[in-house]
């Protein structure tokens, strides 16, 4: 994960991408770029969520010891 990644900013960008796609005004080339960017953002968000889940689980396990 890149340093400085912001989950919140990624979600905001995904919402903007969805709005552009739903408006139906994007050219095929732009649509391709938007979908590629959305896929990258989703992957980054999934990685971030997985890492956060692991940290939470570790913390909870540590508290039970």
Residue frames as a rotation matrix with the C-alpha (Angstrom) as fourth column:
UNK 1
0.580 0.815 0.000 0.00
0.815 -0.580 0.000 0.00
0.000 0.000 -1.000 0.00
UNK 2
-0.098 -0.594 0.799 1.32
0.497 -0.724 -0.478 3.43
0.862 0.350 0.366 -0.85
UNK 3
-0.560 -0.129 -0.818 2.21
0.798 -0.349 -0.491 5.61
-0.222 -0.928 0.299 2.07
UNK 4
-0.886 0.262 -0.383 -0.35
-0.241 -0.965 -0.104 8.37
-0.397 0.000 0.918 2.43
UNK 5
-0.716 0.692 -0.093 -3.25
0.270 0.397 0.877 6.30
0.644 0.603 -0.471 1.14
UNK 6
-0.807 0.550 0.215 -6.54
-0.505 -0.452 -0.735 7.64
-0.307 -0.702 0.642 2.42
UNK 7
-0.765 0.592 0.254 -9.47
0.612 0.791 0.000 5.25
-0.201 0.155 -0.967 2.52
UNK 8
0.052 0.830 -0.555 -11.88
0.457 -0.514 -0.726 8.16
-0.888 -0.216 -0.406 2.84
UNK 9
-0.166 -0.180 -0.970 -10.45
-0.638 -0.731 0.245 9.95
-0.752 0.659 0.006 -0.19
UNK 10
-0.981 -0.192 -0.015 -10.53
-0.145 0.681 0.718 6.73
-0.128 0.707 -0.696 -2.20
UNK 11
-0.420 0.901 0.107 -14.22
0.790 0.421 -0.445 6.24
-0.446 -0.103 -0.889 -1.38
UNK 12
0.169 0.460 -0.872 -14.95
-0.014 -0.883 -0.469 9.85
-0.986 0.091 -0.143 -2.36
UNK 13
-0.558 -0.440 -0.703 -13.17
-0.696 -0.212 0.686 9.34
-0.451 0.872 -0.188 -5.68
UNK 14
-0.930 0.273 0.245 -15.10
0.341 0.889 0.304 6.12
-0.134 0.366 -0.921 -6.27
UNK 15
-0.036 0.963 -0.266 -18.35
0.622 -0.187 -0.760 7.99
-0.782 -0.193 -0.593 -5.67
UNK 16
0.018 -0.029 -0.999 -17.29
-0.510 -0.860 0.016 10.63
-0.860 0.510 -0.030 -8.21
UNK 17
-0.901 -0.376 -0.214 -16.43
-0.384 0.469 0.795 7.94
-0.199 0.799 -0.568 -10.74
UNK 18
-0.639 0.728 0.250 -19.81
0.683 0.686 -0.252 6.27
-0.355 0.010 -0.935 -10.21
UNK 19
0.157 0.700 -0.697 -21.58
0.170 -0.714 -0.679 9.58
-0.973 -0.011 -0.231 -10.73
UNK 20
-0.347 -0.369 -0.862 -19.75
-0.745 -0.450 0.493 10.16
-0.570 0.813 -0.119 -14.03
UNK 21
-0.998 -0.031 0.057 -20.56
0.005 0.840 0.543 6.64
-0.065 0.542 -0.838 -15.21
UNK 22
-0.387 0.922 -0.006 -24.23
0.726 0.300 -0.618 6.91
-0.568 -0.244 -0.786 -14.17
UNK 23
-0.011 0.352 -0.936 -24.59
-0.259 -0.905 -0.338 10.23
-0.966 0.239 0.101 -16.00
UNK 24
0.416 0.191 0.889 -23.75
0.611 0.665 -0.429 8.39
-0.673 0.722 0.160 -19.21
UNK 25
0.949 -0.031 -0.312 -21.77
-0.207 -0.809 -0.551 11.27
-0.236 0.588 -0.774 -20.71
UNK 26
0.103 -0.986 0.132 -18.37
-0.468 0.069 0.881 9.54
-0.878 -0.153 -0.454 -20.77
UNK 27
0.306 -0.131 -0.943 -16.80
-0.921 0.209 -0.328 8.46
0.240 0.969 -0.057 -24.05
UNK 28
0.919 -0.005 -0.393 -15.75
0.016 1.000 0.026 4.83
0.393 -0.030 0.919 -24.43
UNK 29
-0.003 -0.999 -0.053 -12.12
0.311 0.050 -0.949 5.80
0.950 -0.019 0.310 -23.83
UNK 30
-0.404 -0.090 0.910 -12.99
-0.685 -0.629 -0.366 7.80
0.606 -0.772 0.193 -20.73
UNK 31
0.664 0.712 0.229 -15.26
-0.710 0.503 0.493 5.00
0.236 -0.489 0.840 -19.50
UNK 32
0.619 -0.530 -0.580 -12.39
0.316 0.844 -0.434 2.54
0.719 0.086 0.689 -19.85
UNK 33
-0.434 -0.835 0.339 -10.11
0.045 -0.396 -0.917 4.84
0.900 -0.383 0.210 -17.83
UNK 34
-0.085 0.503 0.860 -12.77
-0.898 -0.413 0.152 5.37
0.432 -0.759 0.487 -15.16
UNK 35
0.880 0.434 -0.191 -13.37
-0.340 0.859 0.384 1.65
0.330 -0.273 0.904 -14.75
UNK 36
0.237 -0.885 -0.402 -9.62
0.437 0.466 -0.769 0.99
0.868 0.007 0.497 -14.54
UNK 37
-0.552 -0.427 0.717 -9.22
-0.351 -0.660 -0.664 3.67
0.756 -0.618 0.214 -11.87
UNK 38
0.331 0.764 0.554 -12.20
-0.889 0.055 0.454 2.34
0.317 -0.643 0.698 -9.93
UNK 39
0.812 -0.071 -0.579 -10.76
0.093 0.996 0.008 -1.18
0.576 -0.061 0.815 -9.98
UNK 40
-0.242 -0.970 -0.033 -7.43
0.321 -0.048 -0.946 0.13
0.916 -0.240 0.323 -8.64
UNK 41
-0.428 0.147 0.892 -9.16
-0.709 -0.666 -0.230 2.08
0.560 -0.731 0.390 -5.87
UNK 42
0.681 0.730 0.056 -11.30
-0.637 0.552 0.538 -0.90
0.362 -0.402 0.841 -4.89
UNK 43
0.495 -0.586 -0.642 -8.22
0.391 0.810 -0.438 -3.09
0.776 -0.035 0.629 -4.68
UNK 44
-0.565 -0.724 0.395 -6.44
0.012 -0.486 -0.874 -0.54
0.825 -0.489 0.284 -2.49
UNK 45
-0.067 0.638 0.767 -9.50
-0.906 -0.362 0.222 -0.23
0.419 -0.680 0.602 -0.22
UNK 46
0.826 0.369 -0.426 -9.77
-0.226 0.909 0.350 -4.01
0.516 -0.193 0.834 0.13
UNK 47
0.025 -0.913 -0.406 -6.09
0.488 0.366 -0.792 -4.21
0.872 -0.178 0.455 1.09
UNK 48
-0.616 -0.215 0.757 -6.51
-0.396 -0.746 -0.535 -1.42
0.680 -0.630 0.375 3.61
UNK 49
0.344 0.844 0.411 -9.59
-0.858 0.104 0.503 -3.05
0.382 -0.526 0.760 5.15
UNK 50
0.702 -0.149 -0.697 -7.86
0.170 0.985 -0.039 -6.42
0.692 -0.091 0.716 5.37
UNK 51
-0.378 -0.926 -0.018 -4.88
0.339 -0.121 -0.933 -4.83
0.861 -0.359 0.360 7.13
UNK 52
-0.439 0.304 0.845 -7.11
-0.728 -0.672 -0.136 -2.96
0.527 -0.675 0.517 9.54
UNK 53
0.676 0.725 -0.135 -9.09
-0.552 0.618 0.560 -6.11
0.489 -0.304 0.818 10.32
UNK 54
0.352 -0.636 -0.686 -5.88
0.468 0.755 -0.460 -7.99
0.810 -0.159 0.564 11.08
UNK 55
-0.655 -0.603 0.455 -4.67
-0.039 -0.575 -0.817 -5.20
0.755 -0.553 0.353 13.39
UNK 56
-0.021 0.750 0.661 -7.99
-0.904 -0.296 0.308 -5.19
0.427 -0.591 0.684 15.25
UNK 57
0.791 0.316 -0.524 -7.98
-0.163 0.934 0.318 -8.97
0.590 -0.167 0.790 15.61
UNK 58
-0.097 -0.917 -0.386 -4.40
0.477 0.298 -0.827 -8.90
0.874 -0.264 0.409 16.92
UNK 59
-0.629 -0.090 0.772 -5.27
-0.468 -0.749 -0.468 -6.19
0.621 -0.656 0.429 19.42
UNK 60
0.395 0.864 0.313 -8.29
-0.837 0.199 0.510 -8.13
0.378 -0.463 0.802 20.65
UNK 61
0.638 -0.248 -0.729 -6.22
0.228 0.965 -0.129 -11.31
0.736 -0.085 0.672 20.93
UNK 62
-0.465 -0.879 0.107 -3.56
0.229 -0.236 -0.944 -9.42
0.855 -0.414 0.311 22.90
UNK 63
-0.328 0.421 0.846 -6.20
-0.799 -0.602 -0.010 -8.12
0.504 -0.679 0.534 25.29
UNK 64
0.716 0.683 -0.142 -7.44
-0.535 0.669 0.517 -11.64
0.448 -0.294 0.844 26.01
UNK 65
0.190 -0.737 -0.649 -3.98
0.305 0.672 -0.675 -12.91
0.933 -0.069 0.352 26.99
